[in-house]
Amino acid sequence: MRRITHVRLPEPLGNCEGNLWWVLLDEQDIVLSIHPMERGSSMAGAHWGGDWLSPMGIDLQMNGGLGLAFPELTDQDLPILLDLLDKLWLDGVEAICPTFISGELAAFHLGLDVLRKARKLNSSNRCKLLGAHLEGPFLAQERCGAHSREFLSSPSLSALHQLIGGREDEIDLVTLAPELDGSLEVITRLKNLGVIVCLGHSSANEKICRFAFDQGVSMLTHGFNAMPGLGHRAPGPIGEAINHGGIAIGLIADGAHIHPSIAVLLQRVASKQVVLVSDAIAPYGLQDGNYTWDKRSIISEKGCCRLENGTLAGSTVPLLKACQNLARWSGEASSAIWSATIAPRLVLAKTDKSNDYLIGQPLKHLLRWTMNVEQDELSWQRAA
């Protein structure tokens, strides 16, 4: 057995993020236990100098990559899908919720079938496919963003059954607009199925949001985007989520979807609620350029993807790069790491203790983060 000393664990702001820990490993470098260090103490072992130890990232909103869009998956795409999962592992992402925007029902079902086949080909060094994230089709027409209006529909139990009937166990998250008629019945049904319900592409005011949160909606999909902003007379979804507490707020830290100052503000006032997501789409992992997305053209440039009319369509910034962005903007590395690695696990209804995601894990499947204060840059590498 051996020890690693002077380790920090990622924490949201205000959670004693400066504490140091020591880690006990077995002969195979499996984490056996984690213990606090007394201030000023010295111990034998590998001295990490205050670097952070974290699990790998989890991305709750990823729409595709390497030219693939999850809503358009076919059996012929399986080899490229596996290549994408291998790339994500190298990019420090342990698991994703493959995200489907509003589209044709048959294509959605086919995509789920392909994902099911890909799960059977998983390996210990490949990004895992969690349940799908359905971003639609129960969205507000006026807040559709890059979604095609023709595929939006009104929420109802019958429409939900057509969408996921017989496939309920393959769905982890559903994003909807709670102000739409019929949404309450859908929210209740999804909660009974154990599906996480998110508010997104919505015009809901704070009163509707408060009711939705009380009924079980527990996350905002890409906060600030495709929803009312935070106004001093109209708090909207963001303000109500912060006031309510316990509502995860998805944040795309690519510098385009959210201004860095607003991202920092959100981190400072609601650090425990911020969940970093990539919102990556098909050009992820490819060079900048023009690409086809469903039947439309998108322009991928400097990490941001837009339709030809300028509408934001997604990002190509990797999840851990977004984490580095937030750390650089705010100077709060520990909280940024927490938002990319621990916070998404909390959304999936796991324990809120960092230790529980580390103990029993091989060190090679964990991440070591170093903050270069002089260069104001956060970097990561495999812990072993």
C-alpha positions as CSV (number, residue, x, y, z in Angstrom):
1,M,0.0,0.0,0.0
2,R,1.1,3.6,-0.5
3,R,-0.1,7.1,0.3
4,I,-0.7,10.4,-1.5
5,T,-0.6,13.4,0.7
6,H,-1.5,17.1,0.5
7,V,-4.5,16.5,-1.8
8,R,-7.5,18.7,-2.2
9,L,-11.0,17.6,-3.1
10,P,-13.3,19.7,-5.3
11,E,-15.9,21.6,-3.4
12,P,-18.4,24.4,-4.2
13,L,-17.8,27.8,-2.8
14,G,-18.1,28.0,1.0
15,N,-17.5,24.3,1.6
16,C,-14.0,24.5,3.1
17,E,-12.4,24.0,-0.3
18,G,-8.9,24.7,1.2
19,N,-8.8,21.5,3.3
20,L,-6.0,19.0,2.6
21,W,-6.4,15.2,2.6
22,W,-4.3,12.1,2.3
23,V,-5.3,9.1,0.2
24,L,-4.5,5.4,0.9
25,L,-4.0,3.2,-2.1
26,D,-3.6,-0.6,-2.4
27,E,-1.1,-2.5,-4.4
28,Q,-3.1,-2.0,-7.6
29,D,-3.5,1.8,-7.0
30,I,-7.2,1.4,-6.0
31,V,-8.3,4.1,-3.6
32,L,-9.0,2.5,-0.2
33,S,-9.7,5.5,2.0
34,I,-9.4,9.2,2.2
35,H,-8.5,11.1,5.5
36,P,-8.2,14.8,6.5
37,M,-4.7,16.1,7.2
38,E,-4.0,18.4,10.2
39,R,-2.7,21.8,9.1
40,G,1.0,21.9,9.1
41,S,1.4,18.1,9.4
42,S,3.9,16.2,7.3
43,M,3.4,12.6,6.2
44,A,5.4,10.1,4.2
45,G,4.0,9.6,0.7
46,A,3.7,11.2,-2.7
47,H,3.3,15.0,-2.0
48,W,0.7,16.5,-4.4
49,G,1.3,20.0,-3.3
50,G,-2.4,20.9,-3.0
51,D,-3.5,19.5,-6.4
52,W,-7.1,18.3,-6.6
53,L,-8.2,14.7,-7.0
54,S,-11.6,14.2,-8.7
55,P,-13.6,11.6,-10.7
56,M,-13.8,12.1,-14.4
57,G,-16.4,14.4,-15.9
58,I,-20.0,13.5,-16.6
59,D,-21.8,15.4,-19.4
60,L,-25.6,15.6,-19.0
61,Q,-26.1,17.3,-22.4
62,M,-24.2,16.1,-25.4
63,N,-25.8,16.0,-28.8
64,G,-23.1,14.3,-30.8
65,G,-19.6,14.5,-32.2
66,L,-17.1,13.4,-34.9
67,G,-19.8,14.3,-37.4
68,L,-22.5,12.3,-35.7
69,A,-25.8,13.7,-34.4
70,F,-27.5,11.4,-32.0
71,P,-31.0,12.1,-33.4
72,E,-29.7,10.8,-36.8
73,L,-27.9,7.7,-35.7
74,T,-28.2,4.5,-37.8
75,D,-26.6,1.1,-37.5
76,Q,-23.9,2.2,-40.0
77,D,-22.8,4.9,-37.5
78,L,-21.9,2.4,-34.8
79,P,-18.1,2.3,-35.5
80,I,-17.9,6.1,-35.4
81,L,-20.0,6.3,-32.3
82,L,-17.5,4.0,-30.6
83,D,-14.7,6.2,-31.8
84,L,-16.5,9.2,-30.3
85,L,-16.9,7.4,-26.9
86,D,-13.1,6.6,-27.0
87,K,-12.3,10.2,-27.7
88,L,-14.5,11.4,-24.9
89,W,-12.7,9.1,-22.5
90,L,-9.4,10.7,-23.6
91,D,-11.0,14.1,-23.1
92,G,-11.6,13.1,-19.4
93,V,-15.3,12.3,-19.7
94,E,-16.5,9.1,-17.9
95,A,-20.1,9.2,-19.1
96,I,-22.6,11.2,-21.1
97,C,-26.4,11.4,-21.4
98,P,-26.8,11.3,-25.2
99,T,-29.1,14.2,-26.0
100,F,-31.9,14.2,-28.6
101,I,-33.4,17.5,-29.8
102,S,-36.9,17.5,-31.2
103,G,-37.2,15.4,-34.4
104,E,-38.9,12.6,-36.1
105,L,-40.2,9.9,-33.8
106,A,-38.9,7.0,-36.0
107,A,-35.4,8.5,-36.1
108,F,-35.5,8.9,-32.3
109,H,-36.4,5.3,-31.7
110,L,-33.8,4.1,-34.2
111,G,-31.2,6.3,-32.3
112,L,-32.1,4.6,-29.0
113,D,-31.7,1.2,-30.7
114,V,-28.2,2.1,-31.9
115,L,-27.2,3.4,-28.4
116,R,-28.5,0.1,-26.9
117,K,-26.1,-1.8,-29.2
118,A,-23.2,0.5,-28.3
119,R,-23.7,0.0,-24.6
120,K,-23.1,-3.8,-25.1
121,L,-19.7,-2.9,-26.6
122,N,-18.6,-0.9,-23.7
123,S,-15.1,-1.3,-22.1
124,S,-13.4,0.0,-19.0
125,N,-11.5,2.6,-21.0
126,R,-14.4,4.0,-23.0
127,C,-16.9,6.7,-22.1
128,K,-20.2,5.2,-20.9
129,L,-23.6,5.9,-22.4
130,L,-26.1,6.8,-19.7
131,G,-29.8,7.1,-20.4
132,A,-30.8,9.6,-23.0
133,H,-31.6,13.2,-22.5
134,L,-34.8,14.2,-24.5
135,E,-34.6,17.9,-25.1
136,G,-38.1,18.2,-26.5
137,P,-40.5,17.9,-28.1
138,F,-42.6,19.6,-25.4
139,L,-41.1,23.0,-25.8
140,A,-42.4,26.6,-26.3
141,Q,-42.6,27.6,-29.9
142,E,-41.3,31.1,-29.1
143,R,-38.2,29.7,-27.3
144,C,-37.4,26.9,-29.8
145,G,-33.9,28.1,-30.5
146,A,-32.3,25.8,-33.0
147,H,-35.1,23.2,-32.7
148,S,-37.3,22.9,-35.8
149,R,-40.8,24.1,-34.9
150,E,-42.4,21.4,-37.1
151,F,-41.3,18.7,-34.6
152,L,-42.5,20.5,-31.4
153,S,-45.7,19.1,-29.8
154,S,-48.0,19.7,-26.9
155,P,-47.3,17.6,-23.8
156,S,-49.8,14.9,-23.0
157,L,-49.6,11.4,-21.5
158,S,-50.5,9.9,-24.9
159,A,-47.7,11.9,-26.7
160,L,-45.3,10.8,-23.9
161,H,-46.2,7.2,-24.4
162,Q,-45.7,7.4,-28.2
163,L,-42.3,9.0,-27.4
164,I,-40.9,6.6,-24.8
165,G,-43.4,3.8,-24.3
166,G,-41.5,0.6,-23.8
167,R,-38.2,2.5,-23.6
168,E,-38.7,4.2,-20.3
169,D,-35.6,2.6,-18.8
170,E,-33.4,4.2,-21.5
171,I,-34.3,7.7,-20.6
172,D,-32.6,9.7,-17.8
173,L,-33.7,13.3,-18.5
174,V,-36.5,15.1,-20.3
175,T,-36.5,18.8,-20.9
176,L,-39.8,20.6,-21.3
177,A,-41.6,23.9,-21.0
178,P,-43.8,23.7,-17.8
179,E,-46.1,26.5,-18.8
180,L,-47.6,24.4,-21.6
181,D,-51.0,22.9,-21.1
182,G,-50.7,19.2,-20.1
183,S,-47.2,19.6,-18.7
184,L,-48.1,18.8,-15.1
185,E,-49.4,15.3,-16.0
186,V,-46.2,14.6,-18.0
187,I,-44.0,15.9,-15.2
188,T,-45.8,13.6,-12.7
189,R,-45.6,10.6,-15.0
190,L,-41.9,11.2,-15.6
191,K,-41.1,11.6,-11.9
192,N,-43.0,8.3,-11.2
193,L,-40.8,6.7,-13.8
194,G,-37.6,8.0,-12.1
195,V,-36.8,10.3,-15.0
196,I,-35.2,13.7,-14.1
197,V,-37.4,16.5,-15.4
198,C,-35.7,19.7,-16.6
199,L,-37.0,23.2,-17.5
200,G,-35.8,24.5,-20.8
201,H,-36.9,26.2,-24.1
202,S,-39.5,27.8,-21.9
203,S,-41.2,31.2,-21.4
204,A,-42.2,30.4,-17.8
205,N,-42.3,33.2,-15.3
206,E,-41.2,32.8,-11.7
207,K,-44.7,31.8,-10.5
208,I,-44.9,28.9,-13.0
209,C,-41.3,28.0,-12.3
210,R,-42.0,27.9,-8.5
211,F,-44.9,25.5,-9.1
212,A,-42.9,23.4,-11.5
213,F,-40.0,23.1,-9.0
214,D,-42.5,22.1,-6.3
215,Q,-43.9,19.4,-8.6
216,G,-40.5,17.8,-9.2
217,V,-38.7,19.7,-12.0
218,S,-35.1,19.7,-10.7
219,M,-32.9,21.2,-13.3
220,L,-32.6,24.1,-15.8
221,T,-31.4,23.0,-19.3
222,H,-28.6,25.4,-20.5
223,G,-29.5,28.2,-18.0
224,F,-30.1,31.6,-19.5
225,N,-30.4,30.2,-23.0
226,A,-33.8,29.8,-24.5
227,M,-35.6,31.1,-21.4
228,P,-36.3,34.5,-19.8
229,G,-33.3,36.2,-18.4
230,L,-32.6,37.3,-14.8
231,G,-34.4,40.7,-14.5
232,H,-34.6,43.0,-11.5
233,R,-38.4,43.0,-11.9
234,A,-38.8,39.6,-13.4
235,P,-36.6,36.9,-11.8
236,G,-37.6,34.3,-14.3
237,P,-36.3,30.7,-14.2
238,I,-32.8,31.6,-13.0
239,G,-33.9,33.8,-10.2
240,E,-36.6,31.3,-9.0
241,A,-34.1,28.4,-9.2
242,I,-31.7,30.3,-7.0
243,N,-34.4,31.3,-4.5
244,H,-35.8,27.8,-4.4
245,G,-32.5,26.1,-3.9
246,G,-31.7,22.6,-4.9
247,I,-32.4,23.2,-8.5
248,A,-29.4,22.3,-10.8
249,I,-28.6,25.0,-13.3
250,G,-26.9,23.7,-16.5
251,L,-24.2,26.1,-17.7
252,I,-22.4,26.1,-21.1
253,A,-19.0,27.8,-20.4
254,D,-17.8,28.2,-23.9
255,G,-17.8,32.0,-23.8
256,A,-20.6,32.4,-26.4
257,H,-23.7,30.9,-24.8
258,I,-23.0,32.8,-21.5
259,H,-20.9,35.9,-21.0
260,P,-18.0,35.0,-18.7
261,S,-19.1,37.7,-16.2
262,I,-22.5,36.2,-15.9
263,A,-21.0,32.7,-15.5
264,V,-18.9,34.0,-12.6
265,L,-21.9,35.7,-11.1
266,L,-23.9,32.5,-11.2
267,Q,-21.0,30.6,-9.6
268,R,-20.8,33.1,-6.8
269,V,-24.4,33.2,-5.9
270,A,-25.4,29.6,-6.6
271,S,-22.1,27.6,-6.6
272,K,-23.8,24.4,-5.4
273,Q,-26.3,24.5,-8.2
274,V,-24.0,25.0,-11.2
275,V,-23.6,22.0,-13.4
276,L,-21.3,22.4,-16.4
277,V,-22.5,20.8,-19.6
278,S,-20.9,20.9,-23.1
279,D,-24.0,21.1,-25.3
280,A,-21.6,19.6,-27.9
281,I,-23.1,18.8,-31.3
282,A,-21.9,16.9,-34.4
283,P,-18.8,19.0,-35.2
284,Y,-17.3,18.2,-31.8
285,G,-13.8,16.8,-32.4
286,L,-13.7,18.2,-36.0
287,Q,-12.1,21.3,-37.5
288,D,-13.9,24.6,-37.8
289,G,-16.1,24.8,-40.9
290,N,-19.5,24.4,-42.4
291,Y,-21.5,21.2,-41.7
292,T,-24.9,19.7,-42.3
293,W,-27.1,19.3,-39.3
294,D,-30.4,17.5,-40.0
295,K,-31.4,19.3,-43.2
296,R,-29.8,22.6,-42.3
297,S,-26.3,24.1,-42.4
298,I,-24.3,25.0,-39.3
299,I,-21.1,27.0,-39.0
300,S,-18.6,25.8,-36.4
301,E,-16.1,28.4,-35.4
302,K,-13.9,28.9,-32.3
303,G,-15.9,26.4,-30.3
304,C,-19.3,27.7,-31.1
305,C,-21.9,26.4,-33.6
306,R,-24.6,28.6,-35.2
307,L,-27.2,28.2,-37.9
308,E,-26.8,30.3,-41.0
309,N,-29.2,32.9,-39.5
310,G,-26.9,33.3,-36.4
311,T,-29.0,31.2,-34.0
312,L,-26.8,29.3,-31.5
313,A,-27.0,25.6,-32.1
314,G,-24.4,24.2,-29.7
315,S,-20.8,24.0,-28.9
316,T,-17.6,22.1,-29.7
317,V,-15.8,23.0,-26.4
318,P,-15.0,19.8,-24.4
319,L,-16.5,19.6,-21.0
320,L,-13.2,19.8,-19.1
321,K,-12.2,22.8,-21.3
322,A,-15.3,24.5,-20.2
323,C,-14.3,23.7,-16.6
324,Q,-10.9,25.3,-17.3
325,N,-12.7,28.4,-18.7
326,L,-14.8,28.8,-15.6
327,A,-11.8,28.5,-13.4
328,R,-9.9,31.1,-15.4
329,W,-12.8,33.5,-15.4
330,S,-13.6,33.2,-11.7
331,G,-10.3,32.2,-10.1
332,E,-12.3,29.5,-8.3
333,A,-10.7,26.3,-9.6
334,S,-12.1,24.0,-6.9
335,S,-15.7,25.1,-7.5
336,A,-15.3,24.8,-11.3
337,I,-13.9,21.2,-11.0
338,W,-16.8,20.3,-8.7
339,S,-19.3,21.6,-11.3
340,A,-17.9,19.4,-14.0
341,T,-17.4,16.2,-11.9
342,I,-19.4,16.1,-8.7
343,A,-22.5,18.3,-9.6
344,P,-23.7,16.2,-12.5
345,R,-23.5,13.1,-10.3
346,L,-25.8,14.8,-7.8
347,V,-28.3,15.4,-10.6
348,L,-28.3,11.7,-11.1
349,A,-29.4,11.3,-7.5
350,K,-26.1,10.0,-6.1
351,T,-24.4,10.9,-2.8
352,D,-23.1,14.5,-2.4
353,K,-19.8,13.4,-0.8
354,S,-16.7,13.6,-3.1
355,N,-15.1,10.7,-1.3
356,D,-17.8,8.3,-2.4
357,Y,-16.9,8.9,-6.0
358,L,-13.2,8.2,-5.4
359,I,-13.1,5.3,-3.0
360,G,-12.9,1.9,-4.8
361,Q,-11.8,3.6,-8.0
362,P,-8.4,2.9,-9.8
363,L,-6.2,6.0,-9.7
364,K,-5.9,5.8,-13.5
365,H,-9.6,6.4,-13.8
366,L,-9.4,9.6,-11.7
367,L,-8.1,13.1,-12.6
368,R,-5.4,15.2,-11.1
369,W,-5.9,19.0,-11.4
370,T,-3.1,21.6,-11.0
371,M,-3.6,25.4,-10.8
372,N,-0.7,27.4,-12.2
373,V,-1.2,30.7,-10.4
374,E,1.3,32.7,-12.3
375,Q,-0.2,31.7,-15.7
376,D,-3.8,31.7,-14.2
377,E,-4.3,28.3,-15.9
378,L,-6.0,25.1,-14.6
379,S,-4.7,21.9,-16.2
380,W,-5.6,18.2,-15.7
381,Q,-4.1,14.8,-16.3
382,R,-4.8,11.2,-15.4
383,A,-4.1,10.8,-11.7
384,A,-1.8,7.8,-12.6
